[in-house]
């Protein structure tokens, strides 16, 4: 993920819509044909950028389900400014498909969105954020976790903490497990190397030796991991941290062939996934992974499945997507307009940055706003209010453990405070 999250992530652990990530907003305040969000609007149009194809495609179902559920809940409560929310969606694929990143953003922007949710990949966000922020349209990523995205623009928000938080927690877990010699296999991607650097610093501070991978990284398009697995085996590690996306499956198979103990692997949000259909039973049993965010409750998972209309194998970033949309809708309602600048100005306030009456649903928060109260939306993610960098001021990192079927199960959560730049 970004944050891939995910694994995971971040945030994480992604493309161009909901993340106004850079300080490059247009100086012009006039509306134009390309979709500038200046000027009062009474119709909230939600733009969605999703990884429906590519290496993060497994994250699309929970994110799309969360979009459907959030829009359903908002409209059932009376909509935004008395009108139903409408949506426009596009498939960004992944960072290896830069042309599709761009075309997806152009497709969504052509519908003049009030707000963009997604994408979930830090690398995709990096490819497209300028196009969105120049239109003064606020973006929010549910999974782009790059530490470099904190405070880049007043128009970029995220409901997932930066990699510094996940990387620190994963490093703590590795050290707490008694690992003395750690190898790191990481792909050469902003998400991957950023997470790697934080994990390495954390474990080294705890006295763990890095025997492979402190500076090495493989190409994201790599398909033959034989030499990498051989080098890792030769470094004689106690455990291996694998920071990658779909490359994880062939890499783990090669690690096994090389004689590396695959029961002592550590994953992140970008690859903490269900491998029951991809790897031999028991291959990952005992290995662990981290995913920024909360473990969705059974009730929320059921609501997502019902909204999506079919089974979902992972719920990663579903809660973060849902809360991001609810916050944007509340920001428009509070500001009295569904234009991008109004939403941007009110995002922190409705998240509780200034205090306010706590409310746990769009319906409850809407009633409070209509009665003239300031609000603090306490959503399903459990994140703290947005800080001055537009990151959640605190967030949970879930720690997962793989069972005999190679399925990660939630073990416990560790809360981390998010620094501001």
C-alpha positions in Angstrom: 0.0 0.0 0.0 0.2 2.3 0.6 0.5 1.3 2.3 -0.4 -1.7 1.0 -2.3 -2.2 2.8 -1.4 -4.4 2.9 -1.6 -4.5 3.3 -1.7 -3.2 3.6 -1.0 -0.9 2.2 -1.3 2.4 3.8 -2.1 4.2 3.3 -1.1 2.4 2.3 -0.9 1.1 1.2 -3.4 4.6 -5.4 -4.4 7.0 -7.5 -5.7 10.3 -7.9 -8.8 11.0 -6.5 -9.3 11.5 -3.0 -5.9 12.8 -2.2 -5.0 16.3 -2.8 -1.5 15.5 -1.8 0.6 18.4 -2.8 0.9 22.1 -2.3 0.1 22.8 -5.9 -3.5 24.1 -5.8 -4.4 26.4 -8.6 -4.2 30.1 -7.7 -7.3 30.8 -9.8 -10.6 30.8 -8.1 -12.7 30.7 -11.2 -14.5 27.6 -12.5 -13.4 26.1 -15.8 -14.4 23.3 -18.1 -12.0 20.9 -16.7 -13.8 20.7 -13.4 -12.5 23.4 -11.0 -14.5 23.0 -7.8 -14.8 26.7 -7.1 -18.2 28.2 -6.6 -21.2 27.0 -4.5 -22.7 23.6 -5.4 -25.7 21.9 -4.0 -25.1 18.5 -5.6 -22.4 16.2 -4.1 -20.7 14.1 -6.7 -18.3 11.5 -5.3 -15.4 10.4 -7.5 -13.9 7.0 -6.9 -10.5 5.6 -8.0 -10.2 1.9 -7.4 -7.6 -0.8 -8.2 -10.0 -3.1 -10.0 -7.2 -4.7 -12.0 -3.5 -5.1 -11.4 -1.5 -6.2 -8.4 -3.8 -4.6 -5.8 -7.0 -5.8 -7.3 -7.9 -7.8 -4.2 -8.4 -4.5 -2.4 -11.1 -3.3 -4.8 -14.1 -5.3 -3.4 -14.0 -4.0 0.2 -13.3 -0.4 -1.1 -16.2 -0.5 -3.6 -18.4 -2.1 -1.1 -17.6 0.7 1.4 -18.5 3.3 -1.2 -21.8 1.6 -1.9 -22.6 1.4 1.8 -21.6 4.9 2.6 -23.6 6.4 -0.2 -26.6 4.2 0.8 -26.3 5.5 4.4 -25.9 9.1 3.5 -28.8 9.1 1.1 -31.1 7.2 3.5 -30.4 10.0 6.0 -31.5 12.7 3.6 -28.4 13.1 1.5 -26.0 16.1 1.4 -27.7 19.5 1.4 -31.0 17.7 0.8 -29.9 15.9 -2.3 -28.7 12.3 -3.0 -25.0 11.7 -3.5 -24.1 10.5 -7.0 -20.9 8.6 -7.9 -18.5 8.4 -10.8 -15.9 5.6 -10.7 -12.9 4.4 -12.6 -10.2 1.7 -12.5 -6.7 3.0 -12.0 -5.1 -0.4 -12.0 -1.6 -0.2 -10.4 1.6 1.9 -10.8 2.9 -0.4 -13.6 0.0 1.0 -15.7 0.6 4.7 -15.6 -1.5 5.4 -18.7 -4.5 3.8 -17.0 -3.8 5.8 -13.9 -4.0 9.0 -16.0 -7.1 8.0 -18.0 -9.0 7.0 -14.9 -8.4 10.3 -13.3 -9.4 12.2 -16.4 -12.6 10.1 -16.6 -13.6 11.0 -13.0 -12.6 14.7 -13.4 -14.8 15.0 -16.5 -17.8 14.5 -14.2 -16.8 17.5 -12.0 -16.6 15.7 -8.7 -16.9 17.4 -5.3 -14.5 15.0 -3.7 -12.4 12.0 -4.7 -11.9 8.9 -2.7 -8.8 6.7 -3.5 -6.7 5.4 -4.9 -5.1 3.1 -2.3 -1.6 2.9 -3.7 1.1 5.4 -2.8 2.8 5.0 -6.2 -0.5 5.6 -8.1 -1.2 8.7 -6.0 2.2 10.0 -6.8 1.5 9.6 -10.5 -1.8 11.5 -10.5 -2.2 13.8 -7.6 -1.2 17.0 -9.3 -3.9 16.6 -11.9 -6.5 16.5 -9.1 -5.1 19.1 -6.7 -4.8 21.7 -9.5 -8.6 21.6 -9.7 -8.9 22.3 -5.9 -10.7 19.0 -5.4 -9.9 17.3 -2.1 -8.6 13.8 -2.2 -8.6 11.2 0.5 -6.7 8.0 0.3 -7.8 5.0 2.4 -4.5 3.2 1.8 -1.7 5.4 0.6 0.7 5.2 3.5 3.8 6.9 2.1 5.4 9.0 4.8 6.3 11.6 2.2 2.6 12.4 1.7 2.1 14.0 5.2 1.4 17.7 4.8 2.1 17.9 1.1 -1.2 19.8 0.4 -4.2 21.1 2.2 -6.2 19.2 -0.3 -4.8 15.7 0.5 -6.3 13.7 3.4 -6.1 10.1 4.5 -7.8 7.9 7.0 -4.8 5.5 7.2 -1.6 6.4 9.1 1.7 6.9 7.3 4.2 4.1 6.9 6.3 5.4 9.8 3.5 4.1 12.2 3.1 0.7 10.5 6.8 0.3 10.0 7.5 1.1 13.7 4.8 -1.4 14.9 6.1 -4.2 12.6 9.6 -3.6 13.8 8.5 -3.8 17.4 6.7 -7.1 16.7 9.8 -8.5 15.0 12.0 -7.5 18.0 9.5 -8.7 20.5 9.4 -12.1 18.8 13.1 -12.5 19.6 14.5 -12.3 16.1 18.2 -11.6 16.1 19.1 -11.7 12.4 16.6 -10.3 9.9 16.6 -10.4 6.1 14.4 -8.0 4.2 13.0 -8.7 0.7 11.5 -5.5 -0.7 10.4 -4.2 -4.1 11.9 -0.9 -5.4 8.8 1.2 -4.9 8.2 4.3 -2.8 5.8 2.3 -0.6 8.2 -0.6 -0.3 11.5 1.2 0.4 9.8 3.7 2.8 8.4 0.9 4.9 11.7 -1.0 4.8 13.6 2.0 6.1 11.3 2.4 9.1 11.3 -1.3 9.9 15.1 -1.5 9.6 15.6 1.5 11.9 13.2 0.2 14.5 14.7 -3.3 14.7 18.3 -2.1 14.7 17.5 0.2 17.6 16.2 -2.9 19.4 19.5 -4.8 18.7 18.4 -6.8 15.7 21.0 -7.4 12.9 20.0 -6.8 9.3 21.8 -9.6 7.3 20.2 -8.9 3.9 18.2 -6.2 2.2 19.0 -3.0 4.1 19.9 -1.4 0.8 18.9 -4.0 -1.8 15.5 -3.9 -3.6 14.1 -5.8 -6.6 12.3 -4.5 -9.6 8.5 -4.5 -9.1 8.1 -6.3 -12.5 10.5 -9.1 -11.4 9.1 -12.7 -11.9 12.2 -14.9 -11.2 13.1 -14.8 -7.5 15.6 -17.7 -7.4 18.7 -15.7 -7.0 17.1 -13.4 -4.4 15.9 -16.4 -2.4 19.4 -18.0 -2.6 21.0 -14.9 -1.3 18.6 -14.6 1.6 19.2 -18.2 2.5 23.0 -17.6 2.4 22.6 -14.7 4.9 21.3 -17.2 7.5 18.4 -15.1 8.9 16.2 -16.0 11.8 13.2 -14.4 9.9 12.5 -12.6 6.7 10.4 -9.4 6.3 8.7 -9.4 2.8 7.5 -6.0 1.7 5.7 -6.5 -1.7 2.4 -6.9 -3.5 1.6 -9.8 -5.8 5.3 -10.6 -6.1 4.9 -12.2 -2.7 3.5 -15.5 -4.1 6.4 -16.4 -6.4 8.9 -15.1 -3.9 7.6 -17.2 -1.0 7.7 -20.3 -3.2 11.3 -19.6 -4.1 12.2 -19.0 -0.4 10.7 -22.4 0.4 12.7 -24.0 -2.4 15.9 -22.4 -1.1 15.3 -23.8 2.3 14.2 -20.6 4.1 11.8 -21.1 7.0 8.5 -19.7 5.6 6.9 -20.0 9.1 8.9 -17.0 10.2 8.0 -14.4 7.6 6.7 -10.9 8.3 4.3 -9.1 5.9 2.8 -5.7 5.6 -0.6 -4.4 4.4 0.3 -4.8 0.8 0.6 -8.6 1.1 -1.1 -9.7 4.3 -3.8 -11.5 2.3 -5.5 -14.9 2.0 -3.1 -17.3 0.3 -5.2 -20.4 0.8 -5.7 -20.9 -3.0 -2.1 -19.8 -4.0 0.3 -21.6 -1.6 0.5 -25.1 -0.2 -1.4 -25.6 3.0 0.7 -24.7 6.1 3.4 -22.9 4.2 2.8 -19.6 6.1 1.5 -21.0 9.4 2.9 -18.9 12.2 4.0 -16.0 10.0 2.7 -12.5 10.8 1.6 -9.3 9.1 0.5 -5.8 9.9 -2.4 -3.8 8.4 -3.0 -0.2 9.3 -6.5 0.3 10.6 -9.0 -1.6 12.6 -10.4 -5.1 12.2 -13.8 -4.5 10.8 -16.5 -5.8 13.2 -18.7 -8.7 12.2 -21.7 -6.4 11.8 -19.8 -4.0 9.5 -18.4 -6.9 7.5 -21.9 -8.1 6.9 -23.1 -4.7 5.9 -20.2 -4.5 3.3 -21.1 -7.9 1.9 -24.7 -6.9 1.6 -23.9 -3.7 -0.1 -21.5 -5.3 -2.5 -23.9 -8.1 -3.4 -21.4 -11.0 -3.2 -18.8 -12.4 -0.9 -15.7 -10.5 0.0 -12.5 -12.4 0.9 -10.7 -9.4 2.7 -12.0 -6.3 4.3 -8.8 -4.3 4.2 -9.4 -0.6 3.9 -13.2 -1.0 3.9 -13.6 0.9 7.1 -11.1 3.6 6.0 -13.0 4.1 2.7 -16.3 4.3 4.5 -15.2 6.9 7.0 -13.4 9.0 4.3 -16.6 9.4 2.4 -18.7 10.1 5.4 -16.3 12.8 6.6 -16.4 14.5 3.1 -20.2 14.5 3.1 -20.3 16.0 6.6 -17.8 18.6 5.6 -20.0 19.7 2.7 -23.1 19.8 4.9 -21.3 21.8 7.6 -20.0 24.3 5.0 -23.3 24.6 3.2 -21.8 23.7 -0.3 -20.6 20.7 -2.1 -17.7 22.4 -3.9 -14.2 21.2 -3.3 -12.9 24.3 -1.4 -15.7 24.2 1.1 -15.2 20.5 1.7 -11.5 21.0 2.2 -12.0 23.8 4.7 -14.4 21.7 6.9 -12.7 18.2 6.8 -10.7 18.7 10.0 -13.6 20.3 11.9 -16.0 17.5 11.3 -13.3 15.0 12.3 -13.2 16.5 15.7 -10.0 18.7 15.4 -11.8 21.5 17.3 -13.7 19.3 19.6 -17.5 19.1 19.3 -20.3 16.7 20.0 -19.4 13.1 19.3 -21.6 11.3 16.8 -21.1 7.8 15.3 -23.1 7.8 12.1 -23.9 10.2 9.2 -27.5 10.4 10.4 -26.6 11.3 13.9 -23.9 13.8 12.8 -26.3 15.4 10.3 -28.9 16.0 13.0 -26.2 17.6 15.2 -25.1 19.9 12.4 -28.6 20.9 11.6 -29.1 21.9 15.3 -26.1 24.2 15.0 -23.6 22.0 16.9 -20.0 21.4 16.1 -19.3 17.7 15.7 -16.7 15.1 16.1 -17.4 12.1 13.9 -16.3 8.9 15.6 -16.4 6.4 12.8 -15.7 2.8 12.3 -11.9 3.2 12.0 -11.3 4.6 15.4 -8.8 7.1 14.1 -8.1 10.4 15.9 -9.0 13.8 14.3 -7.0 15.1 11.4 -3.8 16.8 12.5 -2.1 19.7 10.8 -0.7 17.4 8.1 -4.2 16.0 7.3 -3.2 12.6 8.7 -5.2 10.9 11.4 -3.6 12.1 14.7 -3.7 8.5 16.0 -4.5 5.1 14.5 -4.5 1.4 15.2 -2.2 -1.0 13.5 -3.6 -4.6 13.3 -1.3 -7.5 13.8 -2.3 -10.7 12.0 -1.1 -14.3 12.3 -1.4 -16.9 9.5 -3.1 -20.2 10.2 -2.6 -23.6 8.6 -4.7 -22.6 5.6 -2.4 -19.6 4.9 -5.2 -17.2 6.0 -4.3 -14.2 8.2 -6.4 -13.9 11.3 -6.5 -10.8 13.6 -4.3 -11.3 16.6 -4.2 -7.9 18.3 -4.0 -4.1 17.7 -1.4 -1.6 18.7 -2.2 2.1 18.7 0.3 4.5 17.3 0.5 8.3 17.5 1.1 10.0 14.1 3.8 12.7 14.0 3.2 15.9 12.2 5.7 17.5 9.8 
